[in-house]
Amino acid sequence: MPKGQLVRDSTLAQLSDRYGITDRLVATPSAFYTTRAQQNTKGSMFESWVAAFYYSLFVGEEGPTRDAVA
């Protein structure tokens, strides 16, 4: 799959739904369902999840590792 298709909001939104990431959305009650249905919101949540996972590989509870800083 080409990079352009992989990083589209529609693709990221599908991945976000598949992994249940949108179930963790916190929003005001009046905006909850509208916000949860938006593709760019779902895509952004998936990107944030991937970034947090990647970051967690290099940072433990004690802070950044020596390898991550270098």
TIBA-328322 format. One line per field, with one value per atom (N, C-alpha, C, O): atom name; y, z, x; residue number from 1; residue in one letter. Coordinates in nm, 3 decimals. Atoms other than C-alpha are relative to their C-alpha. Layout:
N
name CA, ...
yy Y, ...
zz Z, ...
xx X, ...
resi NUM, ...
resn A, ...
This chain:
70
name N, CA, C, O, N, CA, C, O, N, CA, C, O, N, CA, C, O, N, CA, C, O, N, CA, C, O, N, CA, C, O, N, CA, C, O, N, CA, C, O, N, CA, C, O, N, CA, C, O, N, CA, C, O, N, CA, C, O, N, CA, C, O, N, CA, C, O, N, CA, C, O, N, CA, C, O, N, CA, C, O, N, CA, C, O, N, CA, C, O, N, CA, C, O, N, CA, C, O, N, CA, C, O, N, CA, C, O, N, CA, C, O, N, CA, C, O, N, CA, C, O, N, CA, C, O, N, CA, C, O, N, CA, C, O, N, CA, C, O, N, CA, C, O, N, CA, C, O, N, CA, C, O, N, CA, C, O, N, CA, C, O, N, CA, C, O, N, CA, C, O, N, CA, C, O, N, CA, C, O, N, CA, C, O, N, CA, C, O, N, CA, C, O, N, CA, C, O, N, CA, C, O, N, CA, C, O, N, CA, C, O, N, CA, C, O, N, CA, C, O, N, CA, C, O, N, CA, C, O, N, CA, C, O, N, CA, C, O, N, CA, C, O, N, CA, C, O, N, CA, C, O, N, CA, C, O, N, CA, C, O, N, CA, C, O, N, CA, C, O, N, CA, C, O, N, CA, C, O, N, CA, C, O, N, CA, C, O, N, CA, C, O, N, CA, C, O, N, CA, C, O, N, CA, C, O, N, CA, C, O, N, CA, C, O
yy -0.117, 0.000, 0.124, 0.135, -0.122, 0.339, 0.087, 0.087, -0.083, 0.584, 0.099, 0.124, -0.096, 0.834, -0.058, 0.013, 0.063, 0.586, -0.039, -0.035, 0.046, 0.464, 0.112, 0.089, -0.109, 0.805, 0.089, 0.195, -0.075, 0.929, -0.013, -0.115, 0.004, 1.017, -0.115, -0.174, 0.110, 0.757, -0.132, -0.213, 0.123, 0.479, -0.001, -0.102, -0.010, 0.600, -0.013, -0.070, 0.012, 0.628, -0.146, -0.190, 0.142, 0.265, -0.076, -0.160, 0.064, 0.157, 0.037, -0.046, -0.045, 0.365, -0.077, -0.116, 0.078, 0.190, -0.146, -0.206, 0.142, -0.153, -0.026, -0.130, 0.018, -0.105, 0.058, 0.052, -0.052, 0.060, 0.127, 0.156, -0.121, 0.382, 0.108, 0.184, -0.104, 0.602, -0.024, 0.067, 0.028, 0.431, 0.078, 0.094, -0.072, 0.630, 0.152, 0.226, -0.144, 0.971, 0.065, 0.014, -0.080, 1.230, 0.133, 0.206, -0.125, 1.517, 0.042, -0.035, -0.047, 1.729, -0.083, -0.129, 0.082, 1.545, 0.048, -0.034, -0.052, 1.776, -0.025, -0.029, 0.019, 1.716, -0.142, -0.173, 0.132, 1.356, -0.082, -0.127, 0.088, 1.166, 0.061, -0.011, -0.065, 1.424, -0.009, -0.043, 0.004, 1.439, -0.142, -0.162, 0.141, 1.061, -0.053, -0.145, 0.046, 1.020, 0.065, 0.019, -0.072, 1.263, -0.077, -0.122, 0.075, 1.098, 0.063, -0.007, -0.060, 1.354, -0.015, -0.024, 0.025, 1.309, -0.141, -0.162, 0.139, 0.932, -0.016, -0.086, 0.008, 0.972, 0.060, 0.005, -0.065, 1.211, -0.083, -0.087, 0.085, 0.977, -0.119, -0.158, 0.112, 0.690, 0.046, -0.022, -0.053, 0.904, 0.024, -0.006, -0.024, 1.005, -0.130, -0.138, 0.131, 0.643, -0.060, -0.114, 0.052, 0.540, 0.076, 0.017, -0.081, 0.830, -0.036, -0.045, 0.037, 0.738, -0.137, -0.157, 0.133, 0.375, 0.008, -0.052, -0.015, 0.471, 0.066, 0.023, -0.071, 0.713, -0.092, -0.085, 0.088, 0.447, -0.103, -0.158, 0.093, 0.225, 0.056, -0.018, -0.064, 0.479, 0.067, 0.104, -0.068, 0.629, -0.093, -0.139, 0.083, 0.428, 0.087, 0.209, -0.075, 0.531, 0.093, 0.192, -0.082, 0.675, 0.118, 0.201, -0.109, 0.914, -0.054, -0.175, 0.045, 0.905, -0.085, -0.059, 0.081, 0.637, 0.071, 0.165, -0.061, 0.726, -0.014, 0.079, 0.021, 0.575, 0.092, 0.136, -0.084, 0.780, 0.144, 0.215, -0.138, 1.108, 0.019, 0.125, -0.015, 1.044, 0.009, 0.021
zz 0.000, 0.000, 0.000, 0.084, 0.005, -0.097, 0.123, 0.184, -0.119, 0.181, -0.004, 0.099, 0.013, 0.048, 0.039, 0.093, -0.038, 0.098, 0.147, 0.213, -0.139, 0.434, 0.099, 0.201, -0.095, 0.600, -0.024, 0.037, 0.018, 0.471, 0.125, 0.194, -0.118, 0.742, -0.005, 0.099, 0.009, 0.609, 0.040, 0.108, -0.038, 0.647, 0.149, 0.216, -0.142, 0.990, 0.085, 0.194, -0.071, 1.096, 0.008, 0.111, -0.001, 0.998, 0.102, 0.176, -0.096, 1.200, 0.143, 0.234, -0.132, 1.495, 0.045, 0.162, -0.033, 1.483, 0.027, 0.121, -0.015, 1.444, 0.136, 0.197, -0.128, 1.756, 0.119, 0.232, -0.108, 1.958, 0.064, 0.179, -0.057, 2.007, 0.022, 0.118, -0.015, 1.957, 0.123, 0.167, -0.122, 2.257, 0.119, 0.220, -0.109, 2.473, -0.011, 0.067, 0.023, 2.341, 0.117, 0.169, -0.105, 2.605, -0.064, -0.117, 0.058, 2.487, 0.078, 0.157, -0.066, 2.609, -0.050, -0.164, 0.041, 2.602, -0.128, -0.209, 0.118, 2.336, -0.129, -0.237, 0.118, 2.099, -0.015, -0.112, -0.004, 2.184, -0.128, -0.190, 0.113, 1.904, -0.133, -0.221, 0.122, 1.635, -0.013, -0.120, 0.001, 1.729, -0.024, -0.098, 0.013, 1.754, -0.142, -0.183, 0.136, 1.400, -0.105, -0.219, 0.098, 1.231, -0.033, 0.055, 0.044, 1.023, 0.046, 0.088, -0.039, 1.102, 0.149, 0.191, -0.143, 1.476, 0.023, 0.099, -0.013, 1.444, -0.048, 0.015, 0.053, 1.230, 0.095, 0.114, -0.094, 1.478, 0.126, 0.182, -0.118, 1.766, -0.028, 0.058, 0.034, 1.584, -0.008, 0.042, 0.008, 1.506, 0.140, 0.166, -0.138, 1.873, 0.072, 0.148, -0.061, 1.982, -0.048, 0.033, 0.054, 1.751, 0.058, 0.094, -0.057, 1.874, 0.146, 0.188, -0.140, 2.237, 0.015, 0.102, -0.003, 2.170, -0.034, 0.035, 0.041, 1.990, 0.111, 0.142, -0.109, 2.268, 0.120, 0.185, -0.116, 2.532, -0.016, 0.083, 0.022, 2.371, 0.048, 0.085, -0.034, 2.454, 0.136, 0.186, -0.128, 2.780, 0.100, 0.077, -0.106, 3.094, 0.111, 0.095, -0.114, 3.430, 0.058, 0.123, -0.054, 3.519, -0.088, -0.049, 0.091, 3.223, -0.124, -0.140, 0.123, 2.890, 0.027, 0.121, -0.012, 2.847, -0.065, -0.144, 0.057, 2.756, -0.152, -0.223, 0.145, 2.407, -0.069, -0.181, 0.061, 2.341, -0.010, -0.103, -0.002, 2.426, -0.101, -0.164, 0.088, 2.219, -0.145, -0.230
xx 0.085, 0.000, 0.090, 0.179, -0.082, 0.150, -0.021, -0.128, 0.004, 0.229, -0.116, -0.180, 0.109, -0.025, -0.135, -0.219, 0.126, -0.307, 0.000, -0.104, -0.009, -0.184, -0.026, -0.090, 0.012, -0.176, -0.121, -0.132, 0.124, -0.512, -0.086, -0.083, 0.088, -0.763, -0.097, -0.129, 0.097, -1.005, 0.063, -0.001, -0.069, -0.748, 0.031, 0.010, -0.031, -0.638, -0.126, -0.122, 0.127, -1.004, -0.043, -0.094, 0.034, -1.061, 0.085, 0.035, -0.089, -0.759, -0.039, -0.034, 0.043, -0.878, -0.124, -0.134, 0.119, -1.215, 0.035, -0.017, -0.038, -1.055, 0.063, 0.037, -0.067, -0.843, -0.078, -0.030, 0.084, -1.122, 0.052, 0.020, -0.061, -0.929, -0.105, -0.095, 0.102, -1.236, -0.088, -0.158, 0.076, -1.397, 0.056, -0.013, -0.065, -1.155, -0.013, 0.045, 0.017, -1.263, -0.070, -0.169, 0.062, -1.342, -0.041, 0.043, 0.052, -1.565, -0.123, -0.178, 0.122, -1.852, -0.118, -0.117, 0.114, -2.184, -0.067, -0.112, 0.067, -2.327, 0.079, 0.020, -0.083, -2.034, 0.053, 0.122, -0.063, -1.948, -0.024, 0.072, 0.029, -2.126, 0.044, 0.090, -0.046, -2.050, 0.151, 0.203, -0.146, -1.682, 0.050, 0.146, -0.041, -1.655, -0.017, 0.053, 0.028, -1.793, 0.090, 0.094, -0.081, -1.550, 0.127, 0.199, -0.118, -1.278, 0.129, 0.221, -0.129, -1.011, 0.025, 0.141, -0.017, -1.074, 0.052, 0.145, -0.043, -1.041, 0.143, 0.223, -0.136, -0.728, 0.102, 0.210, -0.091, -0.571, 0.019, 0.128, -0.012, -0.647, 0.092, 0.171, -0.088, -0.477, 0.145, 0.235, -0.136, -0.171, 0.056, 0.173, -0.045, -0.151, 0.030, 0.127, -0.022, -0.180, 0.132, 0.209, -0.125, 0.104, 0.119, 0.220, -0.109, 0.319, 0.025, 0.140, -0.016, 0.254, 0.065, 0.149, -0.060, 0.340, 0.149, 0.232, -0.139, 0.661, 0.082, 0.193, -0.069, 0.756, 0.021, 0.125, -0.011, 0.691, 0.112, 0.161, -0.110, 0.953, 0.133, 0.224, -0.126, 1.223, 0.000, 0.106, 0.008, 1.098, -0.069, -0.180, 0.058, 1.038, -0.053, -0.066, 0.051, 0.902, 0.106, 0.073, -0.109, 1.242, 0.034, 0.116, -0.031, 1.246, 0.071, 0.084, -0.066, 1.429, 0.123, 0.199, -0.118, 1.690, 0.118, 0.100, -0.121, 2.047, -0.002, 0.038, 0.004, 1.996, -0.099, -0.074, 0.102, 1.682, 0.045, 0.004, -0.046, 1.856, 0.111, 0.120, -0.117, 2.167, -0.035, 0.054
resi 1, 1, 1, 1, 2, 2, 2, 2, 3, 3, 3, 3, 4, 4, 4, 4, 5, 5, 5, 5, 6, 6, 6, 6, 7, 7, 7, 7, 8, 8, 8, 8, 9, 9, 9, 9, 10, 10, 10, 10, 11, 11, 11, 11, 12, 12, 12, 12, 13, 13, 13, 13, 14, 14, 14, 14, 15, 15, 15, 15, 16, 16, 16, 16, 17, 17, 17, 17, 18, 18, 18, 18, 19, 19, 19, 19, 20, 20, 20, 20, 21, 21, 21, 21, 22, 22, 22, 22, 23, 23, 23, 23, 24, 24, 24, 24, 25, 25, 25, 25, 26, 26, 26, 26, 27, 27, 27, 27, 28, 28, 28, 28, 29, 29, 29, 29, 30, 30, 30, 30, 31, 31, 31, 31, 32, 32, 32, 32, 33, 33, 33, 33, 34, 34, 34, 34, 35, 35, 35, 35, 36, 36, 36, 36, 37, 37, 37, 37, 38, 38, 38, 38, 39, 39, 39, 39, 40, 40, 40, 40, 41, 41, 41, 41, 42, 42, 42, 42, 43, 43, 43, 43, 44, 44, 44, 44, 45, 45, 45, 45, 46, 46, 46, 46, 47, 47, 47, 47, 48, 48, 48, 48, 49, 49, 49, 49, 50, 50, 50, 50, 51, 51, 51, 51, 52, 52, 52, 52, 53, 53, 53, 53, 54, 54, 54, 54, 55, 55, 55, 55, 56, 56, 56, 56, 57, 57, 57, 57, 58, 58, 58, 58, 59, 59, 59, 59, 60, 60, 60, 60, 61, 61, 61, 61, 62, 62, 62, 62, 63, 63, 63, 63, 64, 64, 64, 64, 65, 65, 65, 65, 66, 66, 66, 66, 67, 67, 67, 67, 68, 68, 68, 68, 69, 69, 69, 69, 70, 70, 70, 70
resn M, M, M, M, P, P, P, P, K, K, K, K, G, G, G, G, Q, Q, Q, Q, L, L, L, L, V, V, V, V, R, R, R, R, D, D, D, D, S, S, S, S, T, T, T, T, L, L, L, L, A, A, A, A, Q, Q, Q, Q, L, L, L, L, S, S, S, S, D, D, D, D, R, R, R, R, Y, Y, Y, Y, G, G, G, G, I, I, I, I, T, T, T, T, D, D, D, D, R, R, R, R, L, L, L, L, V, V, V, V, A, A, A, A, T, T, T, T, P, P, P, P, S, S, S, S, A, A, A, A, F, F, F, F, Y, Y, Y, Y, T, T, T, T, T, T, T, T, R, R, R, R, A, A, A, A, Q, Q, Q, Q, Q, Q, Q, Q, N, N, N, N, T, T, T, T, K, K, K, K, G, G, G, G, S, S, S, S, M, M, M, M, F, F, F, F, E, E, E, E, S, S, S, S, W, W, W, W, V, V, V, V, A, A, A, A, A, A, A, A, F, F, F, F, Y, Y, Y, Y, Y, Y, Y, Y, S, S, S, S, L, L, L, L, F, F, F, F, V, V, V, V, G, G, G, G, E, E, E, E, E, E, E, E, G, G, G, G, P, P, P, P, T, T, T, T, R, R, R, R, D, D, D, D, A, A, A, A, V, V, V, V, A, A, A, A
